[in-house]
Amino acid sequence: MFRHLFTLIWNKKKQNFLLITEMLISFLVVFAVFTLVVFNYRNYRKPMGLEYENVWVVNYNNTLKTTNADSVMLFYEGLKQIIKSMPQVREVSYTSANIPFTQNSMMNGLDYKGKHINPNYCQSDEEYKNVLQIKMKEGRWFGKEDMNVSKRPIVINSTMKEQLFGKESATGKLIGDSKDLKIIGVIDDVKMKGDYTDAGAWLYVKIDTSSMPGIGRILVSVVPGTDAAFESRLYKTIANTMKDSNIEIEHLTNKLKDINYFALVPMIILSIVAGFLIINVALGLFGVLWYNINKRRSEIGLRRAIGATSGSVSAQLVSEALILATLSLIAGSFFAIQFPLLNVFDLPAGVYLTALALSVVFIYILVLICSLYPGRQAAAIYPAVALHED
């Protein structure tokens, strides 16, 4: 049976080659779409790692005339206390520009025993963990005891810990070119770039007096239900304290929506392209099968006349389409399997393998749907009518 089907396919190899090529291209595009879908879905299922719904971001620029680091530190510490004294405020923290749900990044390479990574650096103070309600996995967060120490204390996230130390404890380890960075704690992974993005490696350093003039963000945790009236009060309070500074207040909930839309754009574009290709393949496959039925009416009529059932005639046409799909999927799978083998785009192998399986099933279902109706039409041909027409 299969030998006969392969013979029929080979006899029309030029026509079938174009159809196989169409299905191959469609498979590769669908594979790319499913890869993005699986990657985004896996990231979406992971916990966010922080509380953001009642956290506001105050953007400002340093307009102080003094260049004395201690004076600058005292000024901003006083501003923090003013904000924190307001009844609607829970916690206040200074941090660098790479706050949650922004595209801002501060990256620098690090080496440890032959391992090289590029973590995202974040400067923060003692209240940063409390504002975002980040959970410690190992060790502790920054405290007053970390002032005037010989080794600069840092906190890393779980991803960075696994990349550098695997299952070992990271607390107390010294890293950096000069071994001047001391890990004092490890936090759970935080999805700083939104719901659909992997956490990545993050390293947190404590803000010191020399870096304070360059800090331009304040995270403010407010009580639930805080309205726009308080936001206006907060703005006026900060503006009156920081003369001539450009101040803007944002909500992390809005920033999360924006960055999620940005992450979904590539998947939406690929889905549109894949949709057009799938429609073309479906129409092409449907048209080819319909054309084959009209060209092979006499063959089908002869088969029916010598005893072939309508089910066997329909199954033959459907089987031919599935064999063509199998040939295209074999070629497509060869290219797709290279992605996890070569670690392309640095994605987990499970993402590629899941996308590959979903793409294969999708193409088979598409071909099956497109071939069922022409197969039923072929099965409905009466032997006498077909042979009479011939």
N, C-alpha and C positions, 0 to 999 in steps of 0.2 A: 504494500500500500504506500509506504513512505518513499520507496524507490520510484514508484510511478509518479508520485507528486513532485519529487525532485526532478524527474525527467521533464514533466510539464513546465516547471519553473525554469529549467535550463533552456528549453526550446524558446522561451521568451525572455532571455537573459537581459537584453538591452532595455526592454520596457520595465522589467522587474528591478534592474540595477538603479534606475532613477527613483523608483519607489523606495528601495532600500536606503538610498542616500538621503531621501527626504525624512524617513523615519529615524535614521542615524542622527541627523542634525537636530531633529526635534527631541530625541532622547538626550542629547548633550545639553540642550537648553533647559529641558525639564529637570535634568540632573542638577544644573546650576541653581534653578529655582528651589528645588527641594533641599539642596545643601543650605541655602540661606534660611529656608523655613525651619529646618530641623535645628540649625545653629541658634536662631532667634528663639525658638520654642524652648530649647534646653536652657538657654539663659533666662528666659522669662520665668521658668519654673523655680529657679534658684531664689532664695530669699534675698530681699533688697539689702539687708544688713544695717539699715539705718532708718530713723524716723524723720520724715520730711514734711508731713502735712501741715504742721504748725511752726515751720521754720522760715524766717524771712532772711533775705540777704541785703545788706546795706553796702552799696558800692560808693567809694569816696576816693579822693586824691589828697595826698599830703601837701598842705599849704603852710605848714609851720615855717617861720623864718629862722628859727634856731637850728643849728646843726649838731648840737650837743646830744649825744645818744641817750644819756640819762634823762635829760629834760623832755625829750620826745617820749620816752617810755613812761615818765610820770604823767604827761599830758594824756596819753591814750589810756593809761590805767584809770585816770580820773574820769574820762569819758565812759569807760566801761561801767564804772560804779554808778554813774548818773543814769545810764540806760537800765542797768540791773535794778535800780531802786524803783523803777516804774512798776505799778502793781500788775500789769498784764504780762510782764516779762518773767520768764523762768530762768533762762541761762543766756549768757553772752560770750562769744568767742571771736577772737581775731584769727584770720587765716589768709593764706595766699590766694592768688587769683584762680587756681584750679579747684574751685568749689564743686560740690556735687552737681551733676547734670549740665556741665558746660563742656565746650570743646577745648578749653585751655589746658595745656599740658606743660609740665616742667620735668624733663627727663634727663638722666645722666647715667652713663654706664658704670657698672660695678663688677668687680671680679672677686671670686672666692674659690680657692683651690681648683683653678682651671675652669670654673663655671662663670660665664659672662651673661649678665642680664641688664635690661634697661628699665629700671623701675620709674614710676612717676613720683616725683618728690612733692610733698605737701608740707608747708610750714603752718604750725598751729600752736595753740597754747594749752594750758591745763584744762580749760572748760570745753574744748572741742568735742571730746568724747561724750560729755554729758549733754551738749546741745543736740547732737545727732543720735544719742542713745546707742552708741556703738558698743558691742560686747567684746570683752577681752577673752581671748582663747588661752593665753599663756602670759605670765608676768604681770606687768602693770602699765598704766598710762603715765604721762609726765606729771611731776609733782614739784614742790618747792625744793626737795632734796637734789634736784637735777641742776641746780644753779652752781656755777663756779666749780665744775668737775673737769678732770683732765681729759676724759673721753666724752665726745659729744653723744648724748643719749638719743636713740631713735626707736621708733615702733614700726613694725612691718606688718603686712597682712598675711593671711594664710597661704595665698598663692606664691608670694615671694619666699616664704619660709620653706614651702615644699620644693621650690626650684633650687634653692641653695642648700638646704639641709635634709631634705627628704623627711623621714620619720623622726629624726633627732630633735632634741629640744634646741630652740634658737636663743633662748634667754641667756644673756651673758656673753654671747659670741661677739667677736670683734671683726668688722669687715671694713672695706675701703682700701685704697692703695697704701695708706699709711697706718692701717688698722686703728684709725682714730674714731670710728663709729661703733658705739656699743649698743647692742640690742637689749632693751629692757622689757619688751613686751611684744606680743603677737595678737592682733585683732582678727575677728572673723572677716571674711571677704565682704567688701562693700561695693555694690554696683554703682560706681561714681559716674558712669557714662550712660545710665538709663537702664530700663527694663531688659532691653534686647542685646545688651553688650556684655561681653565677658568682663569680670572684675579686673583682671590683669594684676601686675605686681605694683604694689604701692609702698612707699617709704615715708614715714612722718618724722619730721624734725621739729624741735621746740624753737619757737621764736625767741631770739635774743635781742639785746639792746641795739646791736648794729644793724639788724635786718628789719627792725620795726618801721623805719621810714618808708620802706618799699611795700609794706603790707597795705592792701587796699580793699579788704573785705571784712565785714563783720557779720557773723551768723547770730541771729536773734531768735531764740525759742520763746514763743508766746503761748498763752493759755488758749485752749480751744474756744472758738466763737469770737475771737478778737476781730473787731470790725475796722472799716476804713477810717473811722474817726480817730482811733488810736494810731493808725498808720500816719495820719496827718500830724498828730501830736509828736510822734517819734521823729518824723522828718524835721519838724520845727526845732525840737530839742537838739538834734545833732547839728542842724544848720546854724543855730545860735552859738553852739560851742566851737564848731569848725568853720570859722569865717572864710568866705571866698572859696570854699570847697564845692566841687560838683558832686552832689549826692543823689543817689537813685536807690529806691527800695524795690526789691523783687521778691516773689514768692517761689519757693522751691517746687511747689505743685505745678505752677505754670512752666517752669524751666524743664521739669520732667516731661510734660506733654510735648514741648518743642523738640527736645532731643530724641524722644521716641519717634516723632514724625520723621526726623532726619535719618534715623536708623532704618526706617521702613521704606524709604524712597528707593534704594537699589532693588529691594525685593519687588516692589510695585512695578518698577520699570521692566525688570526681567519677566515678571508675570504677564505683562502686556505683550511683550515680544513672544513669549512662549505661547500665549493664547492665539496670536495670529498664525504662528507656525503650526500649532495643533489643528486649527481650522483648515489650513491649507492641506495638511497631511490627510485629515479626515475626508475632505472633499476629493482629494486625489485618489485615495484608496477606494472610496465609494464609487468614483467614476471609473476607475480601472476595472473593478469587479463587475460593474454594470456593463461595461464595454465587453468584457470577457464572456458574459452571459449571452449577449447578442451575437457575438462571433462564434460561440460554441453551441448554438442552439441545436444544430444537427448532432453534435457529439453527445450532448445531454439527452436529446431525444432517443438516440441509439442506445445509450446506456439504460434509459428507462424501458425501452422496448425489449431488451434482453433480460429484464428482471430487476434492475437496480431500483431500490426504494427511493422515495422522495427524501427521506432522512439521510441516506448515504450520499445523494447528490449535493444536498445542502452542506453536509459535513465535509465533503471534498473541497468546496470553495472556501469554507471557513478555515480548513486545515492549511490550504495553500497560503492564505493571508497570514496565519499564525507562523508558518514556516518562514515567510519573508520577514516577519517581525523578529523572529528568533535570530535570523542571520544578521539583521541590523543591530540587535541587542548584544550579540556576541562581540561585534566590532566596537560598539559603544562602551561595553563593559571593560574592554581592554584599555581604552583611554581613561575611563573613569577610575579604574583601580590604581592608576598611577598617582592619583592625588594623595591617598593615604600613604602609599609606599614612599613617595618623595617628600611627604610632609609639606605639601603646597599650602600656602597661606597660614601655616602653623595652626591648623584646626585639628581637633581630636579625630582619630581614625574612625571612631564610632559615628561621627556626624556624616562622613562620606559614605560609610557602609550602609547606614540607614537610608540616606538619600538615594543610593544606588538601588536598594531593594524597592523603595517606593516608586522610583522611576521605571523600573522593569515592570512592576505590577500595573502602573498607570498606562504604559504603552500597550501592554497585552489587553487591558480592558478597552482601550480606545480602538484597537484593531478588531477586537471581538464585536464591539458594538457596530462598527462600520461594515463588517462582513456578514452580520446576521441577516439583515433585510435582503441584500442581493442573493444570499444563499437561499432564503425562502422563496424568492422570485424564481430562482433556477429550479427549485424543487417543484414549483407549480406548473412547469412546462409539460404539456401533454405530448406523449411520444408521436401520436399520429399527426398532430398539428406541426410539430417541429420537422418531421421527416417529409411531410407534404410541402412545407415551405422550401426545403432544400431541393 
